[in-house]
Amino acid sequence: MCILIEFDMLAYQKRTNAKAVKKTLSIPQWLNEAATEMGVNFSQVLQEALMQKIGYK
């Protein structure tokens, strides 16, 4: 028995590429101070928010 499985290697590599990309952003000072006091990991929060926004699971 032989089963053909179609696989898009380029699409898979794009989705799983974990290479970090540096981004610069601006937030209000009060928000920065409050989040820093709470020990918020800005990078992690941004990643989670972006993944939720694009519907990535």
A tleap script that builds the chain and sets N, CA, C and O, in Angstrom:
source leaprc.protein.ff14SB
mol = sequence {
  NMET CYS ILE LEU ILE GLU PHE ASP MET LEU
  ALA TYR GLN LYS ARG THR ASN ALA LYS ALA
  VAL LYS LYS THR LEU SER ILE PRO GLN TRP
  LEU ASN GLU ALA ALA THR GLU MET GLY VAL
  ASN PHE SER GLN VAL LEU GLN GLU ALA LEU
  MET GLN LYS ILE GLY TYR CLYS
}
set mol.1.N position { 0.846 -1.179 0.000 }
set mol.1.CA position { 0.000 0.000 0.000 }
set mol.1.C position { 0.891 1.241 0.000 }
set mol.1.O position { 1.864 1.312 0.750 }
set mol.2.N position { 0.565 2.183 -0.814 }
set mol.2.CA position { 1.334 3.416 -0.938 }
set mol.2.C position { 0.374 4.602 -0.799 }
set mol.2.O position { -0.668 4.658 -1.451 }
set mol.3.N position { 0.752 5.547 0.068 }
set mol.3.CA position { -0.072 6.731 0.271 }
set mol.3.C position { 0.771 7.952 -0.057 }
set mol.3.O position { 1.887 8.096 0.441 }
set mol.4.N position { 0.239 8.821 -0.889 }
set mol.4.CA position { 0.921 10.043 -1.272 }
set mol.4.C position { 0.497 11.165 -0.317 }
set mol.4.O position { -0.690 11.436 -0.138 }
set mol.5.N position { 1.484 11.798 0.280 }
set mol.5.CA position { 1.208 12.902 1.196 }
set mol.5.C position { 1.823 14.157 0.602 }
set mol.5.O position { 3.029 14.218 0.360 }
set mol.6.N position { 0.983 15.159 0.370 }
set mol.6.CA position { 1.448 16.421 -0.180 }
set mol.6.C position { 1.958 17.295 0.959 }
set mol.6.O position { 1.303 17.426 1.993 }
set mol.7.N position { 3.136 17.893 0.761 }
set mol.7.CA position { 3.763 18.676 1.826 }
set mol.7.C position { 4.453 19.886 1.218 }
set mol.7.O position { 5.242 19.746 0.284 }
set mol.8.N position { 4.168 21.055 1.730 }
set mol.8.CA position { 4.783 22.285 1.241 }
set mol.8.C position { 5.915 22.665 2.194 }
set mol.8.O position { 5.679 23.269 3.240 }
set mol.9.N position { 7.119 22.314 1.832 }
set mol.9.CA position { 8.283 22.531 2.691 }
set mol.9.C position { 8.536 24.018 2.941 }
set mol.9.O position { 8.880 24.398 4.060 }
set mol.10.N position { 8.374 24.859 1.930 }
set mol.10.CA position { 8.604 26.296 2.110 }
set mol.10.C position { 7.620 26.900 3.100 }
set mol.10.O position { 8.008 27.705 3.947 }
set mol.11.N position { 6.357 26.524 3.003 }
set mol.11.CA position { 5.348 27.035 3.937 }
set mol.11.C position { 5.652 26.558 5.357 }
set mol.11.O position { 5.501 27.318 6.313 }
set mol.12.N position { 6.074 25.313 5.494 }
set mol.12.CA position { 6.417 24.773 6.805 }
set mol.12.C position { 7.605 25.526 7.401 }
set mol.12.O position { 7.586 25.883 8.579 }
set mol.13.N position { 8.626 25.765 6.601 }
set mol.13.CA position { 9.807 26.477 7.091 }
set mol.13.C position { 9.466 27.908 7.500 }
set mol.13.O position { 9.993 28.408 8.494 }
set mol.14.N position { 8.599 28.563 6.750 }
set mol.14.CA position { 8.177 29.918 7.107 }
set mol.14.C position { 7.472 29.938 8.457 }
set mol.14.O position { 7.717 30.813 9.288 }
set mol.15.N position { 6.587 28.957 8.665 }
set mol.15.CA position { 5.802 28.891 9.905 }
set mol.15.C position { 6.652 28.546 11.109 }
set mol.15.O position { 6.357 28.996 12.216 }
set mol.16.N position { 7.694 27.763 10.926 }
set mol.16.CA position { 8.459 27.272 12.064 }
set mol.16.C position { 9.793 27.983 12.250 }
set mol.16.O position { 10.567 27.609 13.131 }
set mol.17.N position { 10.076 28.997 11.443 }
set mol.17.CA position { 11.327 29.734 11.569 }
set mol.17.C position { 11.307 30.534 12.870 }
set mol.17.O position { 10.506 31.456 13.021 }
set mol.18.N position { 12.172 30.188 13.793 }
set mol.18.CA position { 12.192 30.841 15.101 }
set mol.18.C position { 13.266 31.923 15.185 }
set mol.18.O position { 13.588 32.389 16.278 }
set mol.19.N position { 13.820 32.324 14.052 }
set mol.19.CA position { 14.832 33.365 14.054 }
set mol.19.C position { 14.235 34.659 14.616 }
set mol.19.O position { 13.173 35.106 14.183 }
set mol.20.N position { 14.926 35.241 15.569 }
set mol.20.CA position { 14.439 36.468 16.195 }
set mol.20.C position { 14.671 37.672 15.282 }
set mol.20.O position { 15.706 37.775 14.623 }
set mol.21.N position { 13.703 38.571 15.253 }
set mol.21.CA position { 13.788 39.795 14.480 }
set mol.21.C position { 13.576 40.953 15.439 }
set mol.21.O position { 12.581 40.994 16.163 }
set mol.22.N position { 14.497 41.879 15.444 }
set mol.22.CA position { 14.406 43.018 16.354 }
set mol.22.C position { 13.399 44.034 15.818 }
set mol.22.O position { 13.438 44.392 14.641 }
set mol.23.N position { 12.497 44.496 16.685 }
set mol.23.CA position { 11.497 45.506 16.331 }
set mol.23.C position { 11.575 46.634 17.353 }
set mol.23.O position { 11.864 46.402 18.526 }
set mol.24.N position { 11.318 47.834 16.905 }
set mol.24.CA position { 11.280 48.984 17.791 }
set mol.24.C position { 9.839 49.471 17.875 }
set mol.24.O position { 9.152 49.568 16.858 }
set mol.25.N position { 9.384 49.774 19.082 }
set mol.25.CA position { 8.019 50.264 19.238 }
set mol.25.C position { 7.975 51.341 20.299 }
set mol.25.O position { 8.906 51.493 21.089 }
set mol.26.N position { 6.898 52.078 20.309 }
set mol.26.CA position { 6.710 53.147 21.289 }
set mol.26.C position { 5.436 52.886 22.072 }
set mol.26.O position { 4.397 52.547 21.506 }
set mol.27.N position { 5.537 53.051 23.390 }
set mol.27.CA position { 4.369 52.936 24.268 }
set mol.27.C position { 4.404 54.119 25.228 }
set mol.27.O position { 5.460 54.718 25.433 }
set mol.28.N position { 3.263 54.461 25.818 }
set mol.28.CA position { 3.249 55.570 26.780 }
set mol.28.C position { 4.156 55.266 27.981 }
set mol.28.O position { 4.286 54.113 28.391 }
set mol.29.N position { 4.766 56.289 28.527 }
set mol.29.CA position { 5.682 56.117 29.656 }
set mol.29.C position { 4.994 55.459 30.853 }
set mol.29.O position { 5.569 54.584 31.501 }
set mol.30.N position { 3.761 55.883 31.144 }
set mol.30.CA position { 3.066 55.323 32.297 }
set mol.30.C position { 2.856 53.818 32.134 }
set mol.30.O position { 2.923 53.069 33.109 }
set mol.31.N position { 2.599 53.376 30.895 }
set mol.31.CA position { 2.389 51.955 30.631 }
set mol.31.C position { 3.699 51.187 30.792 }
set mol.31.O position { 3.710 50.083 31.335 }
set mol.32.N position { 4.786 51.764 30.327 }
set mol.32.CA position { 6.096 51.151 30.482 }
set mol.32.C position { 6.450 50.983 31.962 }
set mol.32.O position { 6.920 49.925 32.381 }
set mol.33.N position { 6.218 52.038 32.742 }
set mol.33.CA position { 6.542 51.987 34.167 }
set mol.33.C position { 5.714 50.940 34.897 }
set mol.33.O position { 6.245 50.174 35.701 }
set mol.34.N position { 4.407 50.905 34.619 }
set mol.34.CA position { 3.534 49.942 35.295 }
set mol.34.C position { 3.909 48.504 34.926 }
set mol.34.O position { 3.963 47.632 35.793 }
set mol.35.N position { 4.164 48.265 33.650 }
set mol.35.CA position { 4.504 46.914 33.204 }
set mol.35.C position { 5.873 46.480 33.735 }
set mol.35.O position { 6.060 45.324 34.114 }
set mol.36.N position { 6.820 47.408 33.758 }
set mol.36.CA position { 8.155 47.097 34.273 }
set mol.36.C position { 8.088 46.756 35.759 }
set mol.36.O position { 8.743 45.817 36.212 }
set mol.37.N position { 7.304 47.511 36.512 }
set mol.37.CA position { 7.139 47.229 37.946 }
set mol.37.C position { 6.569 45.838 38.176 }
set mol.37.O position { 6.891 45.186 39.169 }
set mol.38.N position { 5.729 45.387 37.264 }
set mol.38.CA position { 5.120 44.056 37.394 }
set mol.38.C position { 6.027 42.949 36.841 }
set mol.38.O position { 5.696 41.768 36.940 }
set mol.39.N position { 7.154 43.328 36.266 }
set mol.39.CA position { 8.074 42.335 35.717 }
set mol.39.C position { 7.582 41.723 34.412 }
set mol.39.O position { 7.904 40.576 34.101 }
set mol.40.N position { 6.807 42.479 33.654 }
set mol.40.CA position { 6.250 41.984 32.393 }
set mol.40.C position { 7.374 41.773 31.382 }
set mol.40.O position { 8.251 42.623 31.227 }
set mol.41.N position { 7.337 40.632 30.699 }
set mol.41.CA position { 8.276 40.355 29.618 }
set mol.41.C position { 7.646 40.924 28.344 }
set mol.41.O position { 6.748 40.313 27.764 }
set mol.42.N position { 8.111 42.076 27.921 }
set mol.42.CA position { 7.517 42.782 26.785 }
set mol.42.C position { 7.542 41.937 25.510 }
set mol.42.O position { 6.565 41.895 24.762 }
set mol.43.N position { 8.644 41.282 25.281 }
set mol.43.CA position { 8.792 40.479 24.065 }
set mol.43.C position { 7.762 39.342 24.042 }
set mol.43.O position { 7.127 39.092 23.018 }
set mol.44.N position { 7.607 38.670 25.160 }
set mol.44.CA position { 6.662 37.553 25.242 }
set mol.44.C position { 5.226 38.037 25.057 }
set mol.44.O position { 4.439 37.412 24.347 }
set mol.45.N position { 4.891 39.154 25.701 }
set mol.45.CA position { 3.535 39.694 25.592 }
set mol.45.C position { 3.231 40.089 24.150 }
set mol.45.O position { 2.139 39.823 23.646 }
set mol.46.N position { 4.191 40.721 23.490 }
set mol.46.CA position { 3.990 41.128 22.097 }
set mol.46.C position { 3.810 39.907 21.198 }
set mol.46.O position { 2.935 39.899 20.332 }
set mol.47.N position { 4.631 38.878 21.398 }
set mol.47.CA position { 4.503 37.657 20.602 }
set mol.47.C position { 3.131 37.011 20.791 }
set mol.47.O position { 2.480 36.635 19.817 }
set mol.48.N position { 2.698 36.885 22.035 }
set mol.48.CA position { 1.399 36.277 22.318 }
set mol.48.C position { 0.266 37.083 21.690 }
set mol.48.O position { -0.657 36.513 21.108 }
set mol.49.N position { 0.334 38.410 21.809 }
set mol.49.CA position { -0.710 39.270 21.260 }
set mol.49.C position { -0.758 39.181 19.733 }
set mol.49.O position { -1.838 39.133 19.144 }
set mol.50.N position { 0.411 39.159 19.097 }
set mol.50.CA position { 0.473 39.067 17.641 }
set mol.50.C position { -0.059 37.718 17.150 }
set mol.50.O position { -0.782 37.659 16.155 }
set mol.51.N position { 0.298 36.642 17.845 }
set mol.51.CA position { -0.191 35.308 17.465 }
set mol.51.C position { -1.702 35.230 17.612 }
set mol.51.O position { -2.385 34.649 16.768 }
set mol.52.N position { -2.227 35.818 18.690 }
set mol.52.CA position { -3.683 35.837 18.870 }
set mol.52.C position { -4.341 36.658 17.775 }
set mol.52.O position { -5.380 36.267 17.244 }
set mol.53.N position { -3.750 37.781 17.437 }
set mol.53.CA position { -4.310 38.675 16.418 }
set mol.53.C position { -4.390 38.011 15.057 }
set mol.53.O position { -5.362 38.213 14.329 }
set mol.54.N position { -3.375 37.213 14.697 }
set mol.54.CA position { -3.373 36.560 13.382 }
set mol.54.C position { -4.040 35.185 13.418 }
set mol.54.O position { -4.146 34.519 12.388 }
set mol.55.N position { -4.490 34.760 14.603 }
set mol.55.CA position { -5.174 33.485 14.719 }
set mol.55.C position { -4.253 32.284 14.664 }
set mol.55.O position { -4.666 31.196 14.263 }
set mol.56.N position { -2.993 32.477 15.071 }
set mol.56.CA position { -2.010 31.387 15.081 }
set mol.56.C position { -2.092 30.647 16.391 }
set mol.56.O position { -2.179 31.257 17.457 }
set mol.57.N position { -2.064 29.321 16.312 }
set mol.57.CA position { -2.143 28.532 17.544 }
set mol.57.C position { -0.898 27.747 17.768 }
set mol.57.O position { -0.793 27.026 18.760 }
savepdb mol mol.pdb
quit
